[in-house]
Amino acid sequence: MSETIADCMREWPVHSPVKDEDAALVLSYAIVMLSTNQHNKSVRPNDKMSFEAFTKQVQGVNGGANFPTDFLAAVYEAVCAEELKVRP
């Protein structure tokens, strides 16, 4: 039965919400800014970036459209939960 499931899973196309390279670049930059803002000790709690502010940074940059809200919410929550770190 697992063979059948695995075969079916390969038939589903993988869709990225990112429409082009420019959108990926802008989103990546926004994620770095969000991480810095959320995890920098010198940023006061009242000055932490809200989800709305994060979404405004990337509004209209996804091939002229917006990223899906649920996608941005997942990114926002993940970045707020854990700081991005560069590995040595």
C-alpha positions as CSV (number, residue, x, y, z in Angstrom):
1,M,0.0,0.0,0.0
2,S,2.8,2.4,0.7
3,E,4.1,1.9,-2.8
4,T,0.7,3.2,-4.1
5,I,0.8,6.2,-1.9
6,A,4.3,7.1,-2.9
7,D,3.4,6.8,-6.5
8,C,0.4,9.0,-6.1
9,M,2.4,11.6,-4.2
10,R,4.8,12.0,-7.1
11,E,1.9,13.0,-9.4
12,W,1.1,16.1,-7.3
13,P,3.0,19.1,-8.7
14,V,4.9,21.1,-6.2
15,H,3.9,24.8,-6.3
16,S,5.9,27.5,-4.8
17,P,4.1,30.7,-3.8
18,V,7.2,32.7,-5.1
19,K,6.6,33.7,-8.7
20,D,10.0,35.0,-9.8
21,E,13.6,35.6,-8.7
22,D,12.9,39.2,-7.8
23,A,10.2,38.1,-5.4
24,A,12.5,35.6,-3.8
25,L,15.2,38.3,-3.3
26,V,12.8,40.8,-1.7
27,L,11.2,38.2,0.5
28,S,14.6,37.0,1.6
29,Y,15.7,40.5,2.5
30,A,12.4,41.1,4.4
31,I,13.0,37.9,6.4
32,V,16.4,39.0,7.4
33,M,15.0,42.4,8.5
34,L,12.3,40.7,10.4
35,S,14.7,38.4,12.2
36,T,16.9,41.3,13.1
37,N,14.0,43.3,14.4
38,Q,12.5,40.5,16.4
39,H,15.6,39.2,18.0
40,N,17.8,42.3,18.5
41,K,17.9,43.1,22.3
42,S,18.1,46.8,21.6
43,V,14.7,46.8,19.9
44,R,12.0,47.7,22.5
45,P,9.0,45.3,22.7
46,N,6.7,48.1,21.4
47,D,8.9,48.6,18.4
48,K,8.8,44.9,17.2
49,M,7.6,44.5,13.7
50,S,3.9,43.4,13.5
51,F,2.6,40.9,11.0
52,E,0.9,43.7,9.1
53,A,4.2,45.7,8.8
54,F,5.9,42.6,7.5
55,T,3.3,42.0,4.9
56,K,3.5,45.6,3.7
57,Q,7.2,45.2,3.0
58,V,6.5,42.5,0.4
59,Q,3.2,43.8,-0.9
60,G,2.9,43.6,-4.6
61,V,6.4,42.2,-5.2
62,N,5.5,38.7,-6.1
63,G,5.3,39.1,-9.9
64,G,3.1,42.2,-9.3
65,A,0.8,40.3,-6.9
66,N,0.9,39.5,-3.2
67,F,2.2,36.4,-1.5
68,P,-0.5,34.2,0.0
69,T,-1.4,35.4,3.5
70,D,-1.1,31.9,5.0
71,F,2.4,31.6,3.5
72,L,3.5,34.9,5.0
73,A,1.9,34.1,8.3
74,A,3.9,30.8,8.5
75,V,7.1,32.6,7.6
76,Y,6.4,35.4,10.2
77,E,5.6,32.9,13.0
78,A,8.7,30.8,12.2
79,V,11.1,33.8,12.2
80,C,9.6,35.2,15.4
81,A,9.9,31.8,17.1
82,E,13.5,31.2,16.2
83,E,16.3,33.6,15.3
84,L,18.0,33.1,12.0
85,K,21.7,32.2,12.6
86,V,24.6,31.9,10.2
87,R,26.5,28.6,10.7
88,P,30.3,28.8,10.9
